[in-house]
């Protein structure tokens, strides 16, 4: 009992200290404590209008108030010396599965009624690691088990804050579609005695989406007629029965919800373009889109964006024709292109994924930076708020100790709405304290095993590329 009491006391002390530290950090960084921040003497990578040397950025009430040299701030302003450092817009990941406690509602082929918003976990430590890589905004998507999946959520990574503060205000709602092997469940045979879930072919995937939009169009017509009759003053009308599966699809038809479609092959990309034209809506982004280079002109003509990998392919049959020049070829054909993570690990180094496109395809420095800033901002409908360093935009910024397209550079500080959410120096300073807290908790653990020496190293067999890809499919990245 004494050891249990000691453990409880240690836990209470730990959480009290953590809560005080977070409260202090929160009060120090909120706009009420410092309404102005002045970043001085930086190399500013604006993305929208080139690179500015020895330049200041004045932040006021979470917005970029001024950009120029020798700017002045109020006496109470926070001053950040960025001499010999680089400032770029916060990185935007247009395809993320971070901070979710569930990813696929795979029981039906059309699950447009489910919402990622309902399963967001603001304590996911991957969020902090992404902040340490300069990432500030995520497009958190449903998985790809369904021809029409769940509703997405665009968030700002305000780690340590309540979930309500994560939601990106005013971001257009979106939804996840999926084409190809995943929705037809190529690698998921039915259980013994159970029928295989429809669809099982690419033809079936197309029919599933067409059937859903046919029903949505009829549903919209019923509600339009009902509202028209109300407007004419008719009485005692019975409204149509609400259908939560069809309402998000009606929003697509009305241009109020963005479509983000998982895809790989050129034929399925063209199929969805034709189907969208048939029902009168636009695909906002093709996700993964590894064969986009084959149909880049058609994607550009449709007006869709493409969010792809830099050089990740060959992990399953439909990804075999991926090439590292994909992003650059689509850019040259006029497609709005971003590179995304689809991985909590890759999300920490999207700057390097963008830099690869200078090697594979010869993109300029600004074009490469756009792949992870302004382009994904457009794809998510938030480019009026973030994605470049311009007066009036949100102060979502990453400060680097070197050029962000260099493998030798690291993030020194990440700000969102002018508040510091990652500070490398504070991180380093707190590590000893965290080690002491861990040791204290371990000592108080009643069932703690006796101390032993390090376990002998066990040689690990080398895996083939196929085995590695199979592991990813079974238990790692959910959306490939």
C-alpha positions in Angstrom: 0.0 0.0 0.0 2.9 2.4 0.8 4.4 1.9 -2.7 1.0 2.5 -4.3 0.7 5.7 -2.3 4.2 6.7 -3.3 3.3 6.1 -7.0 0.1 8.1 -6.7 1.9 11.0 -5.0 4.6 11.0 -7.7 1.9 11.0 -10.4 0.1 13.9 -8.8 3.3 15.9 -8.5 4.2 15.1 -12.2 0.8 16.2 -13.5 0.7 19.3 -11.3 4.2 20.3 -12.6 3.2 19.6 -16.2 0.0 21.5 -15.9 1.7 24.5 -14.3 4.4 24.5 -17.0 1.8 24.3 -19.8 -0.3 27.0 -18.2 2.8 29.2 -18.0 3.8 28.4 -21.6 0.2 29.1 -22.7 -0.1 32.4 -20.9 3.3 33.5 -22.1 2.6 32.7 -25.7 -1.0 33.8 -26.1 -1.7 37.1 -27.7 -3.0 38.6 -24.5 0.6 38.4 -23.1 2.4 39.5 -26.2 0.3 41.0 -28.9 3.3 41.8 -31.0 6.3 39.7 -32.1 9.2 41.1 -34.2 11.4 38.7 -36.1 14.5 40.6 -37.0 17.1 40.4 -39.7 16.1 37.1 -41.3 16.3 35.7 -44.8 12.6 35.5 -45.6 11.4 33.0 -48.1 8.0 34.5 -49.0 7.1 31.9 -51.6 4.8 34.4 -53.2 7.2 37.1 -54.1 10.8 35.8 -53.8 13.5 35.9 -51.2 14.1 38.9 -49.0 17.5 39.4 -47.3 18.0 41.0 -43.9 14.3 41.5 -43.5 12.0 41.9 -40.4 8.6 40.4 -39.9 6.2 42.2 -37.5 3.4 40.0 -36.1 0.4 41.6 -34.4 -2.5 39.7 -33.0 -1.6 36.5 -34.8 -1.3 38.2 -38.2 1.6 39.4 -40.3 1.4 43.1 -39.9 4.5 44.3 -41.8 7.4 43.0 -43.8 10.5 45.1 -44.4 13.8 46.3 -42.9 14.3 48.2 -39.7 10.7 47.7 -38.5 9.7 48.9 -35.1 7.6 47.2 -32.5 6.0 48.2 -29.2 8.2 48.1 -26.0 6.3 44.9 -24.9 6.8 43.0 -28.1 8.7 39.7 -28.2 11.9 40.1 -30.2 13.3 37.1 -32.1 16.8 37.6 -33.5 16.8 35.6 -36.8 20.2 36.8 -38.0 21.7 34.1 -40.3 18.4 32.2 -40.1 15.7 31.5 -42.7 12.0 32.1 -42.2 9.4 30.3 -44.4 5.7 29.8 -44.3 4.6 26.9 -42.1 4.5 23.6 -44.0 1.1 22.3 -45.0 0.6 18.5 -45.2 -2.3 17.9 -47.6 -2.6 14.2 -46.7 -2.3 13.2 -43.1 -3.6 10.5 -40.8 -2.0 12.0 -37.6 -4.0 12.5 -34.4 -6.8 10.1 -35.3 -8.0 7.2 -33.1 -9.8 5.6 -36.1 -9.1 5.8 -39.8 -11.3 3.5 -41.8 -15.0 2.8 -41.5 -14.7 -0.2 -43.8 -18.0 -1.9 -43.4 -19.7 -0.1 -46.3 -18.6 1.2 -49.7 -20.1 4.6 -49.1 -19.5 6.1 -45.6 -19.9 9.8 -46.3 -21.7 10.2 -43.0 -18.7 9.6 -40.8 -16.5 12.4 -39.6 -12.8 12.5 -38.8 -13.6 15.4 -36.5 -15.1 13.0 -34.1 -11.9 10.9 -33.6 -9.2 13.6 -33.3 -6.7 13.1 -30.5 -4.9 16.3 -29.6 -2.3 14.5 -27.4 -0.8 12.5 -30.3 3.0 13.0 -29.8 3.5 12.9 -33.6 2.0 16.4 -33.7 4.9 17.7 -31.6 7.4 16.0 -33.9 5.8 17.5 -36.9 6.0 20.9 -35.3 9.7 20.2 -35.0 9.8 19.7 -38.7 8.1 23.1 -39.4 4.6 21.7 -40.1 1.8 23.9 -39.0 -1.4 22.7 -40.9 -2.7 19.2 -41.7 -5.4 17.9 -43.9 -6.5 14.9 -41.7 -8.2 12.4 -44.0 -10.3 9.3 -43.6 -8.6 6.1 -45.0 -9.1 4.6 -48.4 -11.2 1.5 -47.7 -14.3 3.0 -49.4 -15.2 4.3 -52.8 -16.6 7.3 -50.9 -15.1 7.6 -47.4 -15.6 9.9 -44.5 -15.4 13.7 -44.1 -12.0 15.3 -43.5 -10.8 17.9 -41.1 -8.2 20.7 -41.6 -6.3 21.5 -38.4 -3.6 23.8 -37.2 -1.2 21.9 -34.9 -1.8 23.8 -31.7 -0.2 21.0 -29.6 -1.1 21.2 -25.9 -4.3 23.1 -26.5 -7.9 21.9 -26.4 -9.2 20.2 -29.6 -11.4 23.2 -30.4 -8.3 25.3 -31.0 -7.0 22.9 -33.6 -9.9 23.4 -36.0 -8.8 25.6 -38.9 -11.5 28.4 -38.9 -13.2 28.8 -42.2 -11.5 25.9 -44.0 -13.8 24.5 -46.6 -15.1 21.0 -45.7 -13.8 18.1 -47.7 -14.3 14.3 -48.1 -12.2 11.3 -49.1 -12.8 9.3 -52.2 -10.7 6.2 -53.2 -10.2 4.4 -56.4 -8.4 1.1 -57.3 -7.2 -1.7 -55.2 -8.1 -0.3 -51.7 -11.9 0.2 -52.1 -12.3 -3.0 -54.2 -10.5 -4.8 -51.3 -7.9 -6.6 -53.4 -5.8 -7.6 -50.5 -8.7 -8.3 -48.1 -10.4 -11.6 -48.9 -13.8 -12.3 -47.3 -13.9 -14.3 -44.1 -15.0 -18.0 -44.5 -18.8 -18.1 -45.0 -19.1 -14.3 -45.6 -19.8 -12.7 -48.9 -17.2 -10.4 -50.3 -18.1 -6.7 -49.9 -19.2 -4.9 -53.1 -17.4 -3.6 -55.2 -14.7 -6.1 -56.2 -13.5 -4.5 -59.5 -12.7 -1.0 -60.8 -16.0 -1.2 -62.7 -17.8 -1.7 -59.5 -16.0 1.3 -57.8 -17.2 3.6 -60.6 -20.7 2.3 -60.4 -20.7 2.7 -56.6 -19.8 6.4 -56.9 -22.2 7.0 -59.8 -25.1 5.3 -57.9 -24.3 7.5 -54.8 -24.4 10.7 -56.8 -27.6 9.6 -58.6 -29.3 9.2 -55.3 -27.8 12.5 -54.0 -29.1 14.3 -57.0 -32.6 13.0 -56.5 -32.4 13.8 -52.8 -31.3 17.3 -53.6 -34.3 17.7 -56.0 -36.7 16.6 -53.3 -35.4 19.2 -50.9 -35.3 21.9 -53.5 -38.9 21.3 -54.3 -39.9 21.3 -50.6 -38.1 24.6 -50.0 -39.7 26.1 -53.2 -43.1 25.1 -52.0 -42.4 26.6 -48.6 -41.3 29.9 -50.2 -44.6 30.0 -52.1 -46.4 29.9 -48.8 -47.8 26.4 -49.0 -48.9 25.0 -45.6 -48.8 21.6 -43.8 -45.9 20.3 -45.8 -43.9 17.2 -44.7 -40.2 17.7 -45.3 -38.3 14.8 -47.0 -36.6 12.4 -44.7 -33.0 13.5 -43.9 -30.2 11.2 -45.2 -26.9 11.8 -43.5 -25.1 9.7 -46.1 -26.4 11.8 -49.0 -26.1 15.3 -47.5 -22.3 15.6 -47.9 -22.7 14.5 -51.5 -25.3 17.2 -52.1 -22.7 19.7 -50.7 -20.3 18.4 -53.4 -22.9 19.0 -56.1 -23.4 22.5 -54.7 -19.7 23.2 -54.6 -19.6 23.5 -50.9 -17.4 20.4 -50.1 -14.1 19.5 -51.7 -13.3 16.1 -53.0 -9.9 14.5 -52.2 -9.6 11.3 -54.2 -7.0 8.5 -53.5 -5.9 7.1 -56.8 -2.9 5.7 -58.7 -3.5 4.7 -62.3 -4.2 6.9 -65.3 -7.4 5.1 -66.3 -9.0 5.6 -62.9 -8.0 9.2 -62.8 -9.7 9.8 -66.2 -12.7 7.8 -65.0 -13.3 10.1 -62.0 -12.8 13.2 -64.2 -15.5 11.9 -66.6 -17.8 11.1 -63.7 -17.3 14.5 -62.1 -18.1 16.2 -65.4 -21.2 14.1 -65.7 -22.6 15.3 -62.3 -21.2 18.8 -62.6 -18.6 19.0 -59.8 -14.9 19.3 -59.6 -12.3 17.0 -58.0 -10.2 19.3 -55.8 -7.2 17.0 -55.5 -6.1 13.6 -56.7 -4.1 12.1 -53.9 -1.0 9.9 -54.5 -1.7 10.2 -58.3 1.5 8.2 -59.1 0.5 8.0 -62.8 -0.5 11.7 -63.0 2.3 12.4 -65.4 0.5 10.2 -68.0 -2.6 12.4 -67.9 -1.2 15.7 -66.6 -3.0 17.7 -69.3 -6.3 16.2 -68.5 -5.9 16.9 -64.8 -5.0 20.5 -65.5 -7.9 20.9 -67.9 -10.3 19.7 -65.2 -8.9 22.2 -62.8 -7.9 19.6 -60.1 -4.8 19.6 -58.0 -2.4 16.7 -57.4 -0.9 15.7 -54.1 1.8 13.1 -54.5 4.8 11.4 -53.1 8.3 12.5 -54.0 9.9 9.2 -54.7 7.8 6.4 -53.0 6.4 3.7 -55.3 6.5 0.1 -56.2 5.0 -1.1 -52.9 2.0 -2.7 -54.7 1.0 -3.5 -58.2 -0.8 -0.3 -59.0 2.2 1.8 -57.8 4.7 0.2 -60.1 4.6 2.9 -62.7 5.5 5.7 -60.3 8.5 7.9 -61.2 10.3 10.6 -59.3 9.7 13.1 -62.1 5.9 12.9 -61.6 5.5 16.1 -59.6 7.7 18.2 -61.9 5.9 16.9 -65.1 2.5 17.8 -63.7 3.8 21.2 -62.6 5.1 21.9 -66.2 1.6 21.0 -67.5 -0.1 23.6 -65.3 -1.3 21.3 -62.5 -1.3 22.7 -58.9 1.0 20.1 -57.2 1.9 19.4 -53.6 3.9 16.6 -52.0 2.4 15.0 -48.9 3.4 12.6 -46.2 0.6 10.0 -45.6 2.9 9.1 -42.8 3.7 10.4 -39.3 7.4 9.8 -40.0 7.6 11.4 -43.5 5.6 14.4 -42.2 8.7 15.5 -40.2 10.8 16.0 -43.3 8.5 17.3 -46.0 11.1 20.0 -46.7 13.4 17.3 -48.0 10.6 15.7 -50.0 10.1 19.1 -51.7 13.9 19.5 -52.3 14.0 16.2 -54.2 11.9 17.8 -56.9 14.7 20.2 -57.8 16.8 17.1 -58.6 14.0 15.2 -60.3 12.6 17.6 -62.8 14.6 20.7 -62.3 12.0 22.8 -60.3 13.2 26.1 -59.1 13.6 26.9 -55.4 10.3 28.8 -55.2 8.5 26.0 -57.1 9.9 23.4 -54.7 8.8 25.5 -51.7 5.3 25.9 -53.1 4.9 22.1 -53.1 4.6 22.2 -49.3 3.2 25.7 -48.7 1.1 27.7 -51.1 0.0 24.9 -53.4 -1.4 22.7 -50.6 -3.0 25.8 -49.2 -4.9 26.3 -52.5 -5.8 22.6 -52.6 -7.4 23.0 -49.2 -9.1 26.4 -50.0 -7.1 28.3 -47.3 -4.5 30.1 -49.5 -6.0 33.5 -48.5 -4.9 32.7 -44.9 -1.7 30.7 -45.1 0.9 29.3 -47.5 3.0 32.4 -48.1 4.5 35.3 -46.1 2.4 38.2 -47.0 0.9 41.1 -45.0 -2.5 40.2 -43.6 -2.0 36.4 -43.6 -1.8 34.2 -40.5 1.6 34.2 -38.8 2.2 30.5 -39.3 6.0 30.5 -39.7 9.0 28.2 -39.4 12.4 29.6 -38.5 15.4 27.4 -39.7 19.1 27.5 -38.9 19.8 27.1 -42.6 18.0 26.9 -45.9 15.0 24.6 -45.4 15.7 22.7 -48.7 19.1 21.5 -47.3 19.4 18.2 -45.5 21.7 19.9 -43.0 19.1 22.4 -41.8 16.8 22.1 -38.8 13.9 24.0 -37.4 14.7 26.4 -34.5 11.1 27.7 -33.9 7.6 27.1 -35.2 4.9 29.7 -34.8 1.2 29.4 -35.4 -1.0 32.5 -35.3 2.1 34.3 -33.9 2.4 31.9 -31.0 5.4 29.7 -30.4 4.5 26.0 -30.4 8.0 24.6 -30.9 11.2 26.1 -29.6 14.3 24.0 -30.0 16.2 25.7 -27.2 13.3 25.2 -24.8 13.1 21.6 -25.9 16.8 21.0 -25.2 16.5 22.7 -21.8 13.6 20.5 -20.6 15.1 17.2 -21.5 17.1 16.8 -18.2 13.9 17.7 -16.3 11.9 15.1 -18.2 14.5 12.4 -17.5 14.3 13.2 -13.8 10.5 12.9 -13.8 10.7 9.6 -15.6 13.2 8.2 -13.1 11.0 9.4 -10.2 8.0 7.6 -11.7 9.9 4.4 -12.4 11.2 4.3 -8.8 7.6 4.6 -7.5 6.3 1.8 -9.7 5.3 -1.0 -7.4 5.8 -3.8 -9.9 9.1 -2.5 -11.2 11.4 -5.4 -12.3 14.9 -5.5 -10.8 17.5 -3.6 -12.7 19.4 -5.6 -15.3 22.2 -5.0 -17.8 21.5 -4.2 -21.4 19.9 -7.1 -23.4 22.2 -8.8 -25.8 21.8 -7.6 -29.4 19.8 -10.0 -31.5 20.7 -10.0 -35.2 17.7 -8.9 -37.3 17.2 -10.7 -40.6 17.3 -8.4 -43.6 13.9 -8.0 -45.2 13.2 -7.8 -48.9 11.5 -4.7 -50.4 8.4 -6.8 -50.9 8.3 -7.8 -47.2 8.8 -4.2 -46.1 5.9 -3.0 -48.4 3.7 -5.9 -47.1 4.3 -4.7 -43.5 3.3 -1.2 -44.5 0.1 -2.4 -46.0 -0.8 -4.6 -43.1 0.1 -2.4 -40.1 1.7 0.9 -41.0 0.5 3.6 -43.3 -3.2 3.2 -43.7 -3.8 4.8 -47.0 -1.5 3.3 -49.6 
